[in-house]
Amino acid sequence: MEIQFLGAAQEVTGSQHLLLVNGKKIMIDCGMFQGKRKEAFEKNRNFMIEPSEIDILLLTHAHIDHSGNIPTLVSKGFKGHIYTTSATLDLCQIMLRDSAYIQTRDVMWVNKKRARDHKVLFEPLYTEEDVEQAMSQFIGVQYNRIIEISPGVKVTFRDAGHILGSASILVEINENGKEIRLGFTGDIGRQNTPILRDPDILRDLDAIVMETTYGNRTHSPAHEVEEEVSLLIQKVIDRGGKIIIPAFAVGRTQALVYMLHKLWEQRRIPNFPIYVDSPLAVKATEVFRLHPECFDRETNRLFLHDKNDPFGFGKLKYIQDVEESKELNTAPGPFMIISASGMAEAGRILHHLRNNIHDPKNLLLFVGYAAEHTLARKIMDGAKEVNILGESFTVNCEVKTMDYFSGHADKNELLSYLKFSLPEQLKHIFLVHGEPEQALPFREELVRSGYSSVQYPTPGQKLEI
């Protein structure tokens, strides 16, 4: 059996891995690369393998860096089945369509300036028609059901606890009489976080492909974050500012709203306007309501017993209409805007940043991970001048980053995950979806713990198992 690392190798976005087993080519995830515009343009349009040669695609979850390039793969010739969980299928129905729409709209916006400058115009990566064709190839499966996807290859989707419908995938392989238990973690969620169940850990593995987004960091305790959020909100309200939060429409937005609901009920934050300005987040929240099978006990109790909606309260307003969104640009503070995308690479958040990043009364609050070279990462790292939709802006607002809301397991949780596969059996560990400063110290920790073969594959590298 051979595995090739096509994406998210020594970087975080664009997850793509390829298995060659029993003569079949099986891809795990087909994510969109996010980062430097020119590099992203090339990587997302050109695959390391001919799409028509791929037989099957397995999808761990709906986040765009794992699912976002599926329509391109299909448009270039992939005709096989796409297996994923039922909740992920429902999320992809809205997320991939939204991705196509945003690309088309943002390309139109940028092309206006390029046309004035007599530059070559851009084309969107894919269209809504490409998304429709891709969705016709999806097959939704339930957690913990064993499925034979090809001769000698069985897969089981286990709850990864990262976002709604997210899965780690156990691949049980019988090749030439040899049996191998191979795990793909996807993105591993965290223990004891709101809404979703804790991760269902893959056990007794011979080999694992493991994410390391936070392989060298630990997250803040929940009680400290709640107090910090309430104090931050009060401080910005007192100075009449606006709180702008770039947040992933699926996962981070719902977790943030859940905490704000809790603080509001406990009267730890005042009754001030909060806007979720993202059509995708609105639709995604509706998908959350359709899948209580993914919720933990506390959230199920709120939904099914107390009949209390944890995604809606008091002054919270969900905005879909573009004119309502535009009105926020000139409305006086104080209020909060939660808007996608989390890496500030596309969507309505770009327009809110254009209109608010210059004002020192405002707070720009980041609540999740941002990949290298994205707009969010540049601001997190202290950039004072940034380019937004082709124009330069000065960063005068207060900037704050909080990693508590991240849906990724931290260093200690990742180490704990591997305790269920002892070094004597787990002979191959491949670290992906992590930048060097996160993945390499984590690899050293694993070597000290007795794991003999821990690799950090390079892009395109092929390895035998």
C-alpha positions as CSV (number, residue, x, y, z in Angstrom):
1,M,0.0,0.0,0.0
2,E,1.2,3.5,-0.9
3,I,0.2,6.9,0.5
4,Q,0.9,10.2,-1.2
5,F,0.6,13.6,0.5
6,L,-0.9,16.0,-2.0
7,G,-2.0,18.8,0.3
8,A,-1.7,20.1,3.8
9,A,1.8,18.7,3.9
10,Q,4.0,21.0,6.0
11,E,1.2,23.5,5.8
12,V,-2.4,23.8,7.1
13,T,-4.8,24.3,4.3
14,G,-5.7,22.3,1.1
15,S,-5.9,18.9,2.7
16,Q,-5.5,16.1,0.1
17,H,-4.1,12.6,0.7
18,L,-4.1,9.7,-1.8
19,L,-4.1,5.9,-1.0
20,L,-3.1,3.4,-3.6
21,V,-4.4,0.0,-2.4
22,N,-5.4,-3.1,-4.3
23,G,-5.1,-1.2,-7.6
24,K,-7.5,1.5,-6.5
25,K,-6.8,5.2,-6.0
26,I,-8.7,6.6,-3.0
27,M,-8.4,10.3,-2.1
28,I,-9.1,11.5,1.4
29,D,-10.3,15.1,1.4
30,C,-10.0,17.6,-1.4
31,G,-9.6,21.0,0.3
32,M,-9.0,24.4,-1.0
33,F,-5.6,26.0,-0.4
34,Q,-5.7,29.4,1.3
35,G,-2.7,31.7,1.5
36,K,-0.7,33.8,-0.9
37,R,-3.1,34.7,-3.8
38,K,-0.8,33.7,-6.7
39,E,0.2,30.4,-5.0
40,A,-3.4,29.6,-4.1
41,F,-4.5,30.4,-7.7
42,E,-2.0,27.8,-9.0
43,K,-2.5,25.1,-6.4
44,N,-6.2,25.1,-6.5
45,R,-6.4,24.8,-10.3
46,N,-3.7,22.2,-10.7
47,F,-3.8,18.7,-9.1
48,M,-0.7,16.5,-8.6
49,I,-2.7,13.6,-9.9
50,E,-5.1,13.4,-12.9
51,P,-8.6,13.7,-11.4
52,S,-10.1,11.1,-13.8
53,E,-7.7,8.5,-12.3
54,I,-9.2,8.7,-8.8
55,D,-11.7,6.0,-8.0
56,I,-13.2,7.2,-4.7
57,L,-13.2,10.2,-2.4
58,L,-13.6,10.1,1.4
59,L,-14.4,13.4,3.0
60,T,-13.7,14.0,6.7
61,H,-15.8,17.3,7.1
62,A,-17.2,20.3,5.4
63,H,-14.7,23.0,6.2
64,I,-13.5,24.6,2.9
65,D,-9.8,23.7,3.5
66,H,-11.0,20.0,3.4
67,S,-13.9,20.1,1.0
68,G,-13.6,23.3,-1.0
69,N,-11.9,22.0,-4.1
70,I,-14.2,19.1,-4.7
71,P,-16.1,20.9,-7.5
72,T,-12.8,21.6,-9.3
73,L,-11.8,17.9,-9.0
74,V,-15.2,16.9,-10.5
75,S,-15.0,19.5,-13.3
76,K,-11.6,18.1,-14.3
77,G,-12.8,14.5,-14.6
78,F,-13.4,12.8,-11.2
79,K,-16.6,10.7,-11.6
80,G,-16.4,8.4,-8.5
81,H,-18.5,8.3,-5.3
82,I,-17.9,10.8,-2.5
83,Y,-18.5,9.2,0.9
84,T,-19.1,11.4,4.0
85,T,-21.4,11.7,7.0
86,S,-25.0,12.8,6.5
87,A,-24.5,16.1,8.4
88,T,-21.4,16.9,6.3
89,L,-23.3,16.2,3.1
90,D,-26.0,18.7,4.3
91,L,-23.3,21.3,5.1
92,C,-21.6,20.8,1.8
93,Q,-24.9,21.5,0.0
94,I,-24.7,25.1,1.3
95,M,-21.0,25.6,1.8
96,L,-19.8,24.7,-1.7
97,R,-22.6,26.7,-3.3
98,D,-21.7,29.6,-1.1
99,S,-18.0,29.2,-2.1
100,A,-18.9,29.3,-5.8
101,Y,-21.1,32.4,-5.2
102,I,-18.4,34.3,-3.2
103,Q,-15.7,33.5,-5.7
104,T,-17.9,34.8,-8.6
105,R,-18.8,37.9,-6.6
106,D,-15.3,38.7,-5.4
107,V,-13.8,38.1,-8.8
108,M,-16.3,40.6,-10.2
109,W,-15.3,43.1,-7.5
110,V,-11.6,42.7,-8.2
111,N,-12.0,42.7,-12.0
112,K,-13.6,46.1,-11.9
113,K,-10.3,47.5,-10.7
114,R,-8.2,45.3,-13.0
115,A,-10.3,46.4,-16.0
116,R,-9.6,50.1,-15.1
117,D,-5.9,49.2,-14.9
118,H,-6.1,47.3,-18.2
119,K,-5.0,44.0,-16.5
120,V,-6.0,40.5,-17.4
121,L,-9.3,39.6,-15.7
122,F,-9.6,36.7,-13.3
123,E,-12.0,33.7,-13.6
124,P,-13.6,32.0,-10.5
125,L,-12.2,28.6,-9.6
126,Y,-15.6,26.9,-10.2
127,T,-19.2,27.8,-10.7
128,E,-22.5,26.8,-9.1
129,E,-23.1,24.3,-12.0
130,D,-19.8,22.6,-11.0
131,V,-21.1,22.3,-7.4
132,E,-24.4,20.8,-8.6
133,Q,-22.5,18.1,-10.4
134,A,-20.3,17.4,-7.5
135,M,-23.2,17.1,-5.0
136,S,-24.8,14.4,-7.3
137,Q,-21.8,12.2,-6.5
138,F,-22.1,12.4,-2.6
139,I,-23.2,9.5,-0.5
140,G,-24.2,10.2,3.1
141,V,-23.3,7.6,5.7
142,Q,-23.9,7.3,9.5
143,Y,-21.3,7.2,12.2
144,N,-19.9,3.8,13.2
145,R,-21.2,1.9,10.2
146,I,-18.7,-0.3,8.4
147,I,-18.8,0.2,4.6
148,E,-16.8,-1.8,2.0
149,I,-15.9,0.9,-0.6
150,S,-13.7,-1.4,-2.8
151,P,-12.4,-5.0,-2.6
152,G,-10.3,-5.3,0.6
153,V,-11.0,-1.8,1.8
154,K,-13.6,-1.1,4.6
155,V,-14.1,2.3,6.1
156,T,-15.8,3.5,9.3
157,F,-16.6,7.2,10.0
158,R,-16.1,8.1,13.7
159,D,-17.2,11.4,15.3
160,A,-14.2,13.7,15.4
161,G,-15.9,16.4,17.6
162,H,-14.5,19.2,15.4
163,I,-17.6,20.6,13.7
164,L,-21.0,19.2,12.9
165,G,-20.7,16.0,11.0
166,S,-16.9,15.9,11.3
167,A,-15.3,12.5,11.2
168,S,-12.1,10.6,11.7
169,I,-11.9,7.7,9.3
170,L,-10.8,4.2,10.1
171,V,-9.6,2.4,7.0
172,E,-9.3,-1.4,7.4
173,I,-7.2,-2.8,4.5
174,N,-6.6,-6.4,3.4
175,E,-3.9,-6.4,0.7
176,N,-2.1,-9.5,-0.4
177,G,-3.2,-11.3,2.8
178,K,-1.8,-8.5,5.0
179,E,-4.2,-6.5,7.2
180,I,-3.6,-2.9,8.2
181,R,-5.6,-0.6,10.4
182,L,-5.0,3.0,9.1
183,G,-6.5,6.1,10.7
184,F,-7.1,9.5,9.2
185,T,-7.9,11.9,12.0
186,G,-9.2,14.7,9.9
187,D,-9.4,17.7,12.3
188,I,-9.6,16.5,15.8
189,G,-12.0,18.3,18.1
190,R,-11.6,19.1,21.8
191,Q,-12.8,17.6,25.0
192,N,-15.6,19.2,27.1
193,T,-16.5,21.9,24.6
194,P,-20.1,23.1,24.0
195,I,-22.6,21.7,21.5
196,L,-20.7,18.7,20.1
197,R,-19.7,15.4,21.6
198,D,-16.2,14.7,22.5
199,P,-14.0,13.0,19.8
200,D,-14.4,9.3,19.3
201,I,-10.8,8.3,19.3
202,L,-9.5,5.8,16.7
203,R,-7.8,2.9,18.5
204,D,-5.4,0.0,18.0
205,L,-4.0,1.5,14.8
206,D,-1.0,0.3,12.7
207,A,-0.6,3.7,11.0
208,I,-2.2,7.1,11.4
209,V,-2.3,10.4,9.4
210,M,-2.7,13.0,12.1
211,E,-3.4,16.7,12.1
212,T,-1.1,19.0,14.1
213,T,-2.6,22.5,13.8
214,Y,-2.0,23.2,17.5
215,G,0.7,20.6,18.0
216,N,2.9,23.0,20.1
217,R,0.2,25.1,21.9
218,T,-2.3,24.7,24.7
219,H,-5.7,26.3,24.9
220,S,-7.1,28.6,27.7
221,P,-9.6,27.1,30.3
222,A,-13.3,27.9,29.6
223,H,-13.9,29.9,32.8
224,E,-11.0,32.3,32.1
225,V,-12.3,32.9,28.5
226,E,-15.8,33.7,29.6
227,E,-14.6,36.3,32.0
228,E,-12.2,37.8,29.4
229,V,-15.0,38.0,26.8
230,S,-17.4,39.7,29.1
231,L,-14.7,42.3,30.2
232,L,-13.7,42.9,26.5
233,I,-17.3,43.5,25.5
234,Q,-17.9,45.9,28.3
235,K,-14.7,47.9,27.6
236,V,-15.7,48.4,23.9
237,I,-19.3,49.3,24.8
238,D,-18.0,51.9,27.2
239,R,-16.0,53.6,24.4
240,G,-18.9,53.4,21.9
241,G,-17.0,51.1,19.5
242,K,-17.9,48.1,17.4
243,I,-16.7,44.5,17.9
244,I,-15.9,42.8,14.6
245,I,-15.3,39.0,14.7
246,P,-14.2,37.1,11.6
247,A,-15.5,33.6,12.3
248,F,-16.0,30.4,10.3
249,A,-19.6,30.1,9.4
250,V,-19.7,26.5,10.6
251,G,-18.4,25.7,14.1
252,R,-16.9,28.8,15.4
253,T,-20.0,31.0,14.9
254,Q,-22.2,28.6,16.6
255,A,-19.8,28.1,19.5
256,L,-19.4,31.8,19.9
257,V,-23.2,32.4,19.9
258,Y,-23.6,29.6,22.4
259,M,-21.2,31.3,24.8
260,L,-22.7,34.8,24.3
261,H,-26.1,33.3,25.0
262,K,-24.8,31.9,28.3
263,L,-23.2,35.2,29.3
264,W,-26.4,37.1,28.4
265,E,-28.5,34.7,30.5
266,Q,-26.1,35.1,33.4
267,R,-26.3,38.9,32.9
268,R,-22.5,39.1,32.5
269,I,-22.8,41.0,29.3
270,P,-25.2,43.9,28.7
271,N,-28.2,43.8,26.3
272,F,-26.6,45.3,23.2
273,P,-27.1,44.5,19.5
274,I,-25.3,41.4,18.1
275,Y,-25.4,40.6,14.4
276,V,-24.5,37.4,12.7
277,D,-23.9,38.8,9.2
278,S,-23.3,35.7,7.1
279,P,-26.0,34.0,4.9
280,L,-23.9,30.9,5.2
281,A,-23.8,31.0,9.0
282,V,-27.6,31.4,9.0
283,K,-28.1,28.4,6.8
284,A,-25.5,26.4,8.6
285,T,-27.2,27.1,11.9
286,E,-30.4,25.6,10.4
287,V,-28.4,22.5,9.5
288,F,-27.2,22.3,13.1
289,R,-30.9,22.2,14.2
290,L,-31.5,19.3,11.9
291,H,-28.8,17.1,13.3
292,P,-29.2,16.7,17.1
293,E,-27.6,13.3,16.8
294,C,-24.3,15.2,16.8
295,F,-24.9,17.1,20.0
296,D,-23.6,16.5,23.5
297,R,-26.0,15.8,26.4
298,E,-26.2,19.5,27.5
299,T,-27.1,20.8,24.1
300,N,-29.6,18.0,23.5
301,R,-31.2,18.9,26.8
302,L,-31.6,22.5,25.7
303,F,-33.1,21.5,22.4
304,L,-35.2,18.5,23.3
305,H,-36.3,19.1,26.9
306,D,-36.0,22.8,27.8
307,K,-37.1,23.8,24.3
308,N,-34.6,26.6,24.5
309,D,-32.7,27.5,21.3
310,P,-29.0,28.0,22.2
311,F,-28.4,29.7,18.8
312,G,-30.9,32.5,19.3
313,F,-31.5,35.0,22.2
314,G,-32.3,38.6,23.2
315,K,-30.6,41.1,20.9
316,L,-29.1,38.5,18.5
317,K,-30.1,39.0,14.9
318,Y,-29.2,36.9,11.9
319,I,-28.7,38.9,8.7
320,Q,-29.0,37.5,5.2
321,D,-30.2,40.5,3.2
322,V,-27.3,42.4,1.6
323,E,-28.9,45.8,2.2
324,E,-29.2,45.1,5.9
325,S,-25.5,44.2,5.9
326,K,-24.6,47.5,4.2
327,E,-26.5,49.5,6.7
328,L,-24.2,48.2,9.4
329,N,-21.3,50.1,7.7
330,T,-22.7,53.5,8.7
331,A,-24.6,52.5,11.9
332,P,-23.2,54.0,15.1
333,G,-21.8,51.6,17.8
334,P,-21.8,50.0,20.1
335,F,-22.7,46.6,18.6
336,M,-21.0,43.3,17.6
337,I,-20.7,41.8,14.1
338,I,-19.9,38.1,13.6
339,S,-19.1,37.5,10.0
340,A,-17.4,34.9,7.7
341,S,-14.8,34.0,6.7
342,G,-12.6,33.2,9.7
343,M,-9.4,33.8,7.8
344,A,-10.8,37.0,6.3
345,E,-10.1,35.8,2.8
346,A,-13.6,36.2,1.3
347,G,-17.2,37.1,2.2
348,R,-18.9,40.0,4.0
349,I,-16.2,40.3,6.6
350,L,-14.0,42.0,4.1
351,H,-16.4,44.9,3.7
352,H,-16.8,45.2,7.5
353,L,-13.0,45.3,7.9
354,R,-12.8,48.0,5.1
355,N,-15.2,50.2,7.1
356,N,-14.0,49.6,10.6
357,I,-10.3,48.7,10.7
358,H,-9.3,52.4,10.8
359,D,-11.1,53.4,14.0
360,P,-9.3,52.9,17.4
361,K,-12.7,52.7,19.2
362,N,-13.3,49.3,17.5
363,L,-12.1,45.9,18.4
364,L,-11.1,43.2,15.9
365,L,-11.4,39.9,17.7
366,F,-10.0,36.7,16.1
367,V,-11.4,33.5,17.6
368,G,-9.8,30.8,15.5
369,Y,-6.8,29.6,13.5
370,A,-5.6,31.6,10.4
371,A,-3.2,30.1,7.9
372,E,0.1,31.8,6.8
373,H,-0.3,34.7,4.3
374,T,-4.1,35.1,4.9
375,L,-5.4,38.5,5.7
376,A,-6.4,37.4,9.2
377,R,-2.9,36.0,9.9
378,K,-1.3,39.2,8.7
379,I,-3.3,41.3,11.1
380,M,-2.8,38.8,14.0
381,D,1.0,39.1,13.4
382,G,0.8,42.9,13.8
383,A,0.6,44.3,10.2
384,K,-0.2,48.0,10.3
385,E,-1.1,48.3,6.6
386,V,-3.2,45.6,4.8
387,N,-4.7,45.1,1.4
388,I,-8.5,44.5,1.4
389,L,-10.2,43.9,-2.0
390,G,-7.4,45.6,-3.9
391,E,-7.0,48.7,-1.6
392,S,-4.6,49.6,1.2
393,F,-5.9,50.2,4.7
394,T,-4.3,51.3,8.0
395,V,-4.9,49.0,11.1
396,N,-5.8,51.5,13.9
397,C,-8.4,49.4,15.7
398,E,-7.6,47.2,18.7
399,V,-6.7,43.7,17.7
400,K,-7.2,40.6,20.0
401,T,-6.7,36.9,19.4
402,M,-8.4,34.2,21.5
403,D,-7.7,30.5,20.7
404,Y,-10.3,29.0,23.1
405,F,-12.9,28.9,20.4
406,S,-10.7,26.9,18.1
407,G,-12.2,23.5,17.2
408,H,-8.8,21.9,17.0
409,A,-7.3,19.8,19.8
410,D,-4.2,21.3,21.4
411,K,-0.9,19.6,22.2
412,N,-2.0,17.8,25.3
413,E,-5.2,16.6,23.6
414,L,-3.3,15.3,20.6
415,L,-0.9,13.4,22.8
416,S,-3.8,11.9,24.7
417,Y,-5.4,10.8,21.4
418,L,-2.5,8.5,20.7
419,K,-2.6,6.7,24.1
420,F,-5.1,4.3,22.6
421,S,-2.6,3.1,20.0
422,L,0.6,1.8,21.7
423,P,4.1,2.3,20.1
424,E,4.5,-1.5,19.8
425,Q,1.6,-1.6,17.3
426,L,1.5,2.0,15.8
427,K,4.5,1.8,13.5
428,H,3.8,4.7,11.2
429,I,2.7,8.3,12.2
430,F,2.4,10.9,9.5
431,L,2.0,14.5,10.8
432,V,0.0,16.8,8.4
433,H,-2.1,19.9,8.6
434,G,0.5,21.8,10.7
435,E,3.1,24.4,10.1
436,P,6.7,23.5,11.1
437,E,6.6,25.4,14.4
438,Q,3.7,23.3,15.5
439,A,4.4,19.9,13.9
440,L,8.1,19.5,14.6
441,P,8.1,20.0,18.4
442,F,5.1,17.6,18.5
443,R,7.1,15.0,16.5
444,E,9.9,15.3,19.2
445,E,7.3,14.7,21.9
446,L,6.2,11.5,20.2
447,V,9.7,10.2,19.7
448,R,10.4,10.8,23.4
449,S,7.2,8.8,24.1
450,G,8.6,5.8,22.3
451,Y,7.0,6.0,18.8
452,S,9.7,4.8,16.4
453,S,8.6,6.2,13.0
454,V,7.1,9.7,13.1
455,Q,7.3,11.5,9.7
456,Y,6.5,15.0,8.6
457,P,5.9,14.4,4.8
458,T,6.8,17.0,2.2
459,P,4.3,18.0,-0.5
460,G,3.9,15.2,-3.1
461,Q,5.9,12.7,-1.1
462,K,5.0,9.0,-1.6
463,L,5.5,6.5,1.3
464,E,5.0,2.8,1.6
465,I,3.1,1.2,4.5
